[in-house]
Amino acid sequence: ANVNYMHWGEEHLSGHHETVATPNDPATSRLNESLYRFLPRTLIYSWFSARDLENKRLKNEGKSRFSLHNRMFWNTVIPLAWALTIAKITKGGMRAIMLFYLQGFGAASMLEVINYIEHYGLTRDKLPNGTYEPVNPTHSWNSPHRVSNSLLLKLQRHSDHHTYSMRPYHLLRNFKESPQLPTGYPGMYILSFFPPVFFWIMNPLVNAHSKNKERLLKNPDLPFSKSEELIKAETSAYRKMLLFNTLSLVAGGALVNKIVSSV
C-alpha cells in the first residue's frame, strides 16, 4: 500500500506463476527487449492482468465487480488514503501526494527490474494441444553466489521458487539444469541499464541454453549435460561480465575523483 503496488501480489501468484515464460506474461522479458521497453509494458499490463484475474474471481463467486468485494477498488483507495494522510500530517499538500506516487513508481520499477533479470529470453514450449509445457527449472535464471543470495533471502534461486512455489525461501535450491547468470543480482541490476552491453553478454547465453534444451529433448533418455557450445557461452559471459565490472569501477572511480577535485 505504501508504494501503490497492491495489485502485484495477486498478479504475481495467480498470473505470473501461471503464465511465466510465455507471451501471455507481462512480467517475462523477451529476447532483445530492453529494460526501457520492458518497464512500461510490465507496469501497465500487470495492472490489467490483475484486474482481469479479479473480475474472473468475482464472477466465479457470483459477486459484482462494481461491489466493495472488488480488491482492485481497495488497491486504489488504500494507497490514496496513505497519500492524503501523509499530505495532511506533513502539510505538504499536492507536493506530498505527488511525491508519494513518485516514490511508489520508483519502488515498483525497482521490483520489475529484478523480474526483467529473472526470466530474460527464456520460453516454455507450446504443446500440440495449444497449452504450454509445465514450468520447470529451465524457465528462470539462477545465481548461486553466496553473498548476494544471503542478502536477498535466496531470491536468486528463482527456478526452485517457480517450480515449487510453496517451498520456503530458506529451503530454495539451485538446479544443475537451471540457466545461470554470469554474476549476482546486484551486478545484473546495473548491467540491465545498458541494453547493448546486456544483450552482448546475455543473448549468446539464451541461445546456447535454448539449443541445449532442444538437444536434450531429442534424447530424453540421456542425463542432463551441457553442450560444448553452452559451456563456451557461459565462460564467455563470465569474462565479459568481469570486463564490464572492471570498466565500471574505473569509470566510477574517475567520476568520484572528479567530483572530489571540484569541491
N, C-alpha and C positions, 0 to 999 in steps of 0.2 A: 504493500500500500504506500509506503513512504518513498517509493521510486516509480509509482504509477505504472506498474507492470504486473498487476494481479492476475491477468488472464494467462500469463505464461505457464503457471503450474498446471492448469487444465490442458492447455495445448501440448505441453511437453509430455505429460503422461498418456493422454488419450489420442493425441495427434502424432507428435514426433516419434514416439516409440512404436507406433503402428506403421508409419509411412517412411521412416528413415531410409536414406539411400535410394529413394525413388523420386521421380519428377513431381510427385504429389506433396512432397515435404518442403515447406518453405524454409525450414531450418537446416537443410542439407545444401552445402555449397557445391556448385557444379564445376567440372573441369574447365579451366580458363575463365572462370568467373572471378573478377577481382573483389576484394573486400568492399570496395566502394560501390559496386553494383549489388553485392550480396546484402549489405546492411539495410538499404531501403526496402528491398524485396522481402526480407525476413521480418522486419519490423511491421510492415503493412500487412502482409498476407498471413502472418501468425495471428494477428488480431482477427482477421476474417475467419481463419480456421477455428479459432476458439469460439467465435460467435456461432459458426455452423455446428460445432460439436455441442454447444449449449442448447441450441434450438432443437437438435436431434434428441437430446436428453429430455427436454421438456415435453416434446411430442410423445416420446415413449411413456412418459409418466402421466400423460393426459393433462398437462398444465399449459397455460398460455405463455407465450414468450413475452407478452406485454404485462406480465404479473411481477410481483415482488420476488417470485421464486427464481427469476432470471438472474443468474450470477453475474452476467455481463453488466447488468444495471448497477449492481453493487461494486463491480470492478471500476466503474466510472465515478460513482458517488463518493465512495470512501476516500480515494486519493484527493478528490475535490475538497472534501471536508478537512483533510490534512492541510491542504494548501490554504484554505480560508482560516483555519485555526492558527497556522504559522503567521499568516499576514496580520491577524488580529493581535497575537501576542507580541510580535516584533514591531508592530505598527509600520510594516513595510509596504502595505497596500498592494497595488498591482505589481510592483517590482518583486516583492516577495513571492507572489503567486507565479510569476514568470520564472523566477529563479528555481522554485520548486519543480516545475515541469522541465526546466532545462537540465537540472541535475538528474532527474528521472530518466530523461532521454540519454544522458551520458552513461548512467549506470546500466540501462538496458542495452546500449550499444556495446559496452564493455563485455557484457554477458554473451552477446551474439558473436563477438569476435572469437570467443572460445568455441562456439558452435561451428564457426567457419573453419577453424583449425581441425576440429574433431572428425569431420566427415568429408573433407575436401576431395572431390573427384571420385569417391567410392560409390558403387552402384550395386543394387540387387538385380539378379537376372529375372526377366519376365518369363513365366512358365506358359506352356501351351494353353492352359485354361484361362489365361488372362490375369492371374494373380502373380504376386512376386514371391520369390523364394523366401523361406523363413530367415529372420535376422540371425546372423552368425558372427563369429569373431572377426571375419574379414571385412566387415562393414563399418568399422571405426578405426581411427588411428590411435595407437597406443604410444606411450612414452615410459620406459622403465626406470628413468632417472630417479634416484632415491630422494635427493634433497627436495626437488620440486614436488614429488609425489607426497612427501611428508607435509609440506606446506599446504598442498591443495587437497588433503584428505583422500589421496589416491584417485582423484578425478581423472588422472592421466591413464588409468587402466580402464579406458572407456568401453572397450569391446565387451568386457565382462558385465559392465553396467547395462548394456543394451541386450546382451544375450540372456542374462539372468537378472532382470530388472529389480527383483526383490532382494538381491544379495546385499547385505550391509556393506557400507563403504570400506570398513576396515578389513573386510574379507575379500575384496576385489582382487582378481588375479590377472596376470599377464599370460597371453597365449602365444605359442611359437608361430601360429599361423596368422596372428594379427599384424597388420601393416604397422611398421614402427617409424615414428617421426625421427628426424635427424638430430633433434635436441628436445629439451623440455618445453613446457608451455610458455615460460617467460621469454625464451628466445624466439619461439614460433610466433608469439604475440607481436613482438617487434617486427619480425620478418614480414608478417601479413600486411603491414602498412606500405610495403614496397612491392607492388604486384609483379613487375618484371623479374625481380630477383626471386620472389616467392615461386613464380611459375618455373623459373630456371632450375630451382632446386627440387620442387615438388612434382612437376609434370612427368619427368622420367621415372620417378618412383611410382606414381599412379599407373603409368603404362606398364611398367615391369610387373607390378602386382596383378594387374588385370590379365596379362599374358600367363603369368604363373598359375593363376586361378583356372584359366581355360585349360592349361596343360594338365592340371590335377583332375579336372572334371572329365577329361578324356580317358584318364587312367584311374578310376575310382578305387581300385584295389591297392594302389601304391600308397605308402605312408606319406605324410606331409614332408615336403622338402622344398628348398629354394633353388630356383634355376640359376644358372651362372649369370644370366642377364640381370636377375633381381639382386644377386649378391654384388655385382658391379655397380648397379644403380644405388644401392644402399651405401656402399663405400664412397661413391662419388658425391652423394648427398651430404654425408658427414664432412667430407673435405670442403665442399662448397660452403657449408654452414660455418665451419671453422674460419674460412676466409672472410665470410660476412661478419662474424663476431669480431675478428681482429680489426677489420677496417672500421667497424662501428666504434670500437674502443679508441682507435686512433683519432677518428673524426670527433668523437665526444670529448676526448682529452684536449684536442686543439680548440674546440669551442669553449670549453671551460677556461682554458688558459687565456683565450682572447677576452672573455668576459672579466676575468680577474684582472687582467692587464689594463682594461679600460676603466676600472673603478678607481 
